[in-house]
Amino acid sequence: MSLLPKTTEDFSSAEYWEKFFQKRGEKAFEWYGDFNKLCGVLHKYIKLQDKVLVVGCGNSELSEQMFDVGYKHLTNIDISETVITNMKQRNSGRRPGLTFEQVDATQMMYEDASYQAVLDKGTLDAMASEKEGALARKMLTEVGRVLSVGGRYVCVTLAQESVIALAVEGFVELGWAVRVHCLQEECENAEDSFALPVFVLVCTKFRQPMPKPILEMCLGDDGTPTRLTQVAELLSAVKQHRAYSVLRKRLCTGTDSDANLSLTLCHAKSGLPRYSLTVQDCPPDVKVPRANQFAIFIVPQGSESSWLYSSSEGRKQLAASANFRRLVIVAMHRNQEYTDMQAVQLELSPMVMELAPPGMPDKHQVPFLSVGGDLGWREEVSRGVSELSGEYCVENVRGEDGSLYRRLVFLSNTALVQSESRLVPSRTASSIKKNKKKARTPAISTTSSTTVDSGFLCCAHHEVMVAGLTMLGVGSPQNKDVNVSVLLVGLGGGCLPQFLRDFVPGATVEVVELDPTVLEVAKEWFGFQQDDHLRVTIGDGLDHICTLEKKGGTLFDAIMFDVDSKDSTLGLSCPPAAFLESSILHKVHNLLTPKGVFILNLVCRNSALRKNMLERVYSVFPTVLSRKIEGEVNEVLLCSLGESSISNPTDILSKLNVAAKDLQSSLCSNRTGSNRQPHIDISELLKDLKVA
């Protein structure tokens, strides 16, 4: 019969513990480790001559072993009558001075300031499981009462978030000093060790409350303390070490190419995220050279959201290319300073080396890998808060091709680049360079000397959406003077609508954007400009479509959906599921001209959901063409009202190839309002187009 509790509330139940020890008998049950594991930290904070109160002693051998090494003033209490009776009988002959008493730790009869130390191994964790931690607070109040000035509460705990927060915040409020030790274990016996890391919380009572909290974190029982200034910093450090220890123990036992294990390392002082680590193992069937056991890959700053580094599929491809048994992929965070590659290696080495695969030889040389041998470059140019989307930043980065790019990133999902544009030297900067040929050119262009290249679309799916206009015959001799009306839902940085306005002949573009902050960012940082042919409506895209359809009288040659979902739990990142409801698709159908095209950027990681969404689209639009984006989850659907030619799809594709040349020619010759050349190859984009 299992002795483990059925609910967490059982941990704080006297009835549960009575039954537990009746079934357990005299066999010792060592929560969180025995004396050998804890002796280093116990000797550090508890003197042999101290009067020690052990709360929730259970039938652990800890007090007995402490008594045997010289601690002679130990009082052990527990709420269970059974365990106290058994412990008295077990020690009456050999340890007559070892005291055991049945006492409720939340209502102790001992005098104030009567003990120099209170030792707790797992009792706080058990108490805190009670709703809202009421029992734990009562116990800690009693601990504070019975401890003398200078006395210490030494608590062995798993440091779960709610438990450690309750204790630390409580003692800091009383003006006590708080130190936390994270006890590290060797990995040789990881399968037999406790599943979670063990911490020791040491709280010291002062005569007068400290005006500023004394908060410290230590690794091991004798590690150098790291001083922190805020409770949140200490709790963050504990959380980080807890996650790291769990990951480390799991990695010590074997390799798993599908595990996708990751954790975040925070700055020791600020508590802010500094590094994100993801462990990628090679599949067991891949032959890896004996020397290629373990490597660390540093992702260049500004490349974190790249498919190769941010997706599970991309990381597997990276690991396969590197051909190491285990690859730790390290990404650096915004608002953190990094000196150079050597400094990063020195900072990471002590921790990441412990993530090595099992069986790696001692003193094995572990290489640090990177792209180009440097850390990359990133410059934050703006930061703000949107009421709808939260905090955002606009940043300039240097791509792996050496060019500069500007990005809009919402910090609620830093793995996703909301918008991106390429930067080129501005006219003013070019003139200065010509007039000062001898002047030294800076390694990185500044914000003031660059401008957005409206002819360059950074997002591959934007290029395909533009190429989809071939279905309208844009640029063909017979449509030379025909205007093209486009309704686009989703503005982002405005790169796509600005391109359509500047390069598609006769284009009139209406954009619907929910977030007014996004429009301001697009205008200020991405060169977006409204005029008679390009206007933005602030509002809900679905409401706008419903209003236009109900009102009647307005038709579009192309309707484009390029709007992301805020709910990533569904597996559908773009568009939100509501945009693909059958009723909305029918309204889109009704808003298109007879030869119109519906162009959809679809991002769906759930195969069953994707199939369902595609079936909805097929039921409304007779002809659907699909183009998947290489290296990404995105696929662009081109949906036409014309009759389907599924029986001979070659005819559709061959007609589009002819139309591609006309569109390419018209894009290059139009350049309305722009002195830039469009960097796009329509024919190449249509090569992998398939009839769905």
Secondary structure in CASP SS format (residue, H / E / C, confidence):
PFRMAT SS
TARGET T0000
AUTHOR 0000-0000-0000
METHOD secondary structure of the structure
MODEL  1
M C 1.00
S C 1.00
L C 1.00
L C 1.00
P C 1.00
K C 1.00
T C 1.00
T H 1.00
E H 1.00
D H 1.00
F H 1.00
S H 1.00
S C 1.00
A H 1.00
E H 1.00
Y H 1.00
W H 1.00
E H 1.00
K H 1.00
F H 1.00
F H 1.00
Q H 1.00
K H 1.00
R H 1.00
G C 1.00
E C 1.00
K C 1.00
A C 1.00
F C 1.00
E C 1.00
W C 1.00
Y C 1.00
G C 1.00
D C 1.00
F H 1.00
N H 1.00
K H 1.00
L H 1.00
C H 1.00
G H 1.00
V H 1.00
L H 1.00
H H 1.00
K H 1.00
Y H 1.00
I C 1.00
K C 1.00
L C 1.00
Q C 1.00
D C 1.00
K C 1.00
V E 1.00
L E 1.00
V E 1.00
V E 1.00
G C 1.00
C C 1.00
G C 1.00
N C 1.00
S C 1.00
E C 1.00
L H 1.00
S H 1.00
E H 1.00
Q H 1.00
M H 1.00
F H 1.00
D H 1.00
V C 1.00
G C 1.00
Y C 1.00
K C 1.00
H C 1.00
L E 1.00
T E 1.00
N E 1.00
I E 1.00
D E 1.00
I C 1.00
S C 1.00
E H 1.00
T H 1.00
V H 1.00
I H 1.00
T H 1.00
N H 1.00
M H 1.00
K H 1.00
Q H 1.00
R H 1.00
N H 1.00
S C 1.00
G C 1.00
R C 1.00
R C 1.00
P C 1.00
G C 1.00
L C 1.00
T E 1.00
F E 1.00
E E 1.00
Q E 1.00
V C 1.00
D C 1.00
A C 1.00
T C 1.00
Q C 1.00
M C 1.00
M C 1.00
Y C 1.00
E C 1.00
D C 1.00
A C 1.00
S C 1.00
Y E 1.00
Q E 1.00
A E 1.00
V E 1.00
L E 1.00
D E 1.00
K E 1.00
G C 1.00
T H 1.00
L H 1.00
D H 1.00
A H 1.00
M H 1.00
A H 1.00
S C 1.00
E C 1.00
K H 1.00
E H 1.00
G H 1.00
A H 1.00
L H 1.00
A H 1.00
R H 1.00
K H 1.00
M H 1.00
L H 1.00
T H 1.00
E H 1.00
V H 1.00
G H 1.00
R H 1.00
V H 1.00
L E 1.00
S E 1.00
V E 1.00
G E 1.00
G E 1.00
R E 1.00
Y E 1.00
V E 1.00
C E 1.00
V E 1.00
T E 1.00
L C 1.00
A C 1.00
Q C 1.00
E H 1.00
S H 1.00
V H 1.00
I H 1.00
A H 1.00
L H 1.00
A H 1.00
V H 1.00
E H 1.00
G H 1.00
F H 1.00
V H 1.00
E H 1.00
L C 1.00
G C 1.00
W C 1.00
A E 1.00
V E 1.00
R E 1.00
V E 1.00
H E 1.00
C E 1.00
L E 1.00
Q C 1.00
E C 1.00
E C 1.00
C C 1.00
E C 1.00
N C 1.00
A C 1.00
E C 1.00
D C 1.00
S C 1.00
F C 1.00
A C 1.00
L C 1.00
P C 1.00
V E 1.00
F E 1.00
V E 1.00
L E 1.00
V E 1.00
C E 1.00
T E 1.00
K C 1.00
F C 1.00
R C 1.00
Q C 1.00
P C 1.00
M C 1.00
P C 1.00
K C 1.00
P C 1.00
I E 1.00
L E 1.00
E E 1.00
M E 1.00
C E 1.00
L E 1.00
G C 1.00
D C 1.00
D C 1.00
G C 1.00
T C 1.00
P C 1.00
T E 1.00
R E 1.00
L E 1.00
T C 1.00
Q C 1.00
V H 1.00
A H 1.00
E H 1.00
L H 1.00
L H 1.00
S H 1.00
A H 1.00
V H 1.00
K H 1.00
Q H 1.00
H H 1.00
R H 1.00
A H 1.00
Y H 1.00
S H 1.00
V H 1.00
L H 1.00
R H 1.00
K H 1.00
R H 1.00
L H 1.00
C H 1.00
T C 1.00
G C 1.00
T C 1.00
D C 1.00
S C 1.00
D C 1.00
A C 1.00
N C 1.00
L E 1.00
S E 1.00
L E 1.00
T E 1.00
L E 1.00
C E 1.00
H C 1.00
A C 1.00
K C 1.00
S C 1.00
G C 1.00
L C 1.00
P E 1.00
R E 1.00
Y E 1.00
S E 1.00
L E 1.00
T E 1.00
V E 1.00
Q E 1.00
D E 1.00
C C 1.00
P C 1.00
P C 1.00
D C 1.00
V C 1.00
K C 1.00
V C 1.00
P C 1.00
R C 1.00
A C 1.00
N C 1.00
Q C 1.00
F E 1.00
A E 1.00
I E 1.00
F E 1.00
I E 1.00
V C 1.00
P C 1.00
Q E 1.00
G C 1.00
S C 1.00
E C 1.00
S C 1.00
S C 1.00
W H 1.00
L H 1.00
Y H 1.00
S H 1.00
S C 1.00
S H 1.00
E H 1.00
G H 1.00
R H 1.00
K H 1.00
Q H 1.00
L H 1.00
A H 1.00
A H 1.00
S H 1.00
A H 1.00
N C 1.00
F C 1.00
R C 1.00
R E 1.00
L E 1.00
V E 1.00
I E 1.00
V E 1.00
A E 1.00
M E 1.00
H C 1.00
R C 1.00
N C 1.00
Q C 1.00
E C 1.00
Y C 1.00
T C 1.00
D C 1.00
M H 1.00
Q H 1.00
A H 1.00
V H 1.00
Q H 1.00
L H 1.00
E H 1.00
L H 1.00
S H 1.00
P H 1.00
M H 1.00
V H 1.00
M H 1.00
E H 1.00
L H 1.00
A C 1.00
P C 1.00
P C 1.00
G C 1.00
M C 1.00
P C 1.00
D C 1.00
K C 1.00
H C 1.00
Q C 1.00
V C 1.00
P C 1.00
F E 1.00
L E 1.00
S C 1.00
V C 1.00
G C 1.00
G C 1.00
D C 1.00
L C 1.00
G E 1.00
W C 1.00
R E 1.00
E E 1.00
E E 1.00
V E 1.00
S E 1.00
R E 1.00
G E 1.00
V E 1.00
S E 1.00
E C 1.00
L C 1.00
S C 1.00
G E 1.00
E E 1.00
Y E 1.00
C E 1.00
V E 1.00
E E 1.00
N E 1.00
V E 1.00
R E 1.00
G C 1.00
E C 1.00
D C 1.00
G C 1.00
S C 1.00
L E 1.00
Y E 1.00
R E 1.00
R E 1.00
L E 1.00
V E 1.00
F E 1.00
L H 1.00
S H 1.00
N H 1.00
T C 1.00
A C 1.00
L C 1.00
V C 1.00
Q C 1.00
S E 1.00
E E 1.00
S E 1.00
R E 1.00
L E 1.00
V E 1.00
P E 1.00
S C 1.00
R H 1.00
T H 1.00
A H 1.00
S H 1.00
S H 1.00
I H 1.00
K H 1.00
K H 1.00
N H 1.00
K C 1.00
K C 1.00
K C 1.00
A C 1.00
R C 1.00
T C 1.00
P C 1.00
A C 1.00
I C 1.00
S C 1.00
T C 1.00
T H 1.00
S H 1.00
S H 1.00
T E 1.00
T E 1.00
V E 1.00
D C 1.00
S C 1.00
G C 1.00
F C 1.00
L C 1.00
C C 1.00
C C 1.00
A H 1.00
H H 1.00
H H 1.00
E H 1.00
V H 1.00
M H 1.00
V H 1.00
A H 1.00
G H 1.00
L H 1.00
T H 1.00
M H 1.00
L H 1.00
G C 1.00
V C 1.00
G C 1.00
S C 1.00
P H 1.00
Q H 1.00
N H 1.00
K C 1.00
D C 1.00
V C 1.00
N C 1.00
V E 1.00
S E 1.00
V E 1.00
L E 1.00
L E 1.00
V E 1.00
G C 1.00
L C 1.00
G C 1.00
G C 1.00
G C 1.00
C H 1.00
L H 1.00
P H 1.00
Q H 1.00
F H 1.00
L H 1.00
R H 1.00
D H 1.00
F H 1.00
V C 1.00
P C 1.00
G C 1.00
A E 1.00
T E 1.00
V E 1.00
E E 1.00
V E 1.00
V E 1.00
E E 1.00
L C 1.00
D C 1.00
P H 1.00
T H 1.00
V H 1.00
L H 1.00
E H 1.00
V H 1.00
A H 1.00
K H 1.00
E H 1.00
W H 1.00
F C 1.00
G C 1.00
F C 1.00
Q C 1.00
Q C 1.00
D E 1.00
D C 1.00
H C 1.00
L E 1.00
R E 1.00
V E 1.00
T E 1.00
I E 1.00
G C 1.00
D C 1.00
G H 1.00
L H 1.00
D H 1.00
H H 1.00
I H 1.00
C H 1.00
T H 1.00
L H 1.00
E H 1.00
K H 1.00
K H 1.00
G C 1.00
G C 1.00
T C 1.00
L C 1.00
F E 1.00
D E 1.00
A E 1.00
I E 1.00
M E 1.00
F E 1.00
D C 1.00
V C 1.00
D C 1.00
S C 1.00
K C 1.00
D C 1.00
S H 1.00
T H 1.00
L H 1.00
G C 1.00
L E 1.00
S E 1.00
C E 1.00
P C 1.00
P C 1.00
A H 1.00
A H 1.00
F H 1.00
L H 1.00
E C 1.00
S H 1.00
S H 1.00
I H 1.00
L H 1.00
H H 1.00
K H 1.00
V H 1.00
H H 1.00
N H 1.00
L C 1.00
L E 1.00
T E 1.00
P E 1.00
K E 1.00
G E 1.00
V E 1.00
F E 1.00
I E 1.00
L E 1.00
N E 1.00
L E 1.00
V E 1.00
C E 1.00
R C 1.00
N C 1.00
S H 1.00
A H 1.00
L H 1.00
R H 1.00
K H 1.00
N H 1.00
M H 1.00
L H 1.00
E H 1.00
R H 1.00
V H 1.00
Y H 1.00
S H 1.00
V H 1.00
F C 1.00
P C 1.00
T E 1.00
V E 1.00
L E 1.00
S E 1.00
R E 1.00
K E 1.00
I C 1.00
E C 1.00
G C 1.00
E C 1.00
V C 1.00
N C 1.00
E E 1.00
V E 1.00
L E 1.00
L E 1.00
C E 1.00
S E 1.00
L C 1.00
G C 1.00
E C 1.00
S C 1.00
S C 1.00
I C 1.00
S C 1.00
N C 1.00
P H 1.00
T H 1.00
D H 1.00
I H 1.00
L H 1.00
S H 1.00
K H 1.00
L H 1.00
N H 1.00
V H 1.00
A H 1.00
A H 1.00
K H 1.00
D H 1.00
L H 1.00
Q H 1.00
S H 1.00
S H 1.00
L H 1.00
C H 1.00
S H 1.00
N H 1.00
R C 1.00
T C 1.00
G C 1.00
S C 1.00
N C 1.00
R C 1.00
Q C 1.00
P C 1.00
H C 1.00
I C 1.00
D C 1.00
I H 1.00
S H 1.00
E H 1.00
L H 1.00
L C 1.00
K C 1.00
D C 1.00
L C 1.00
K E 1.00
V E 1.00
A C 1.00
END
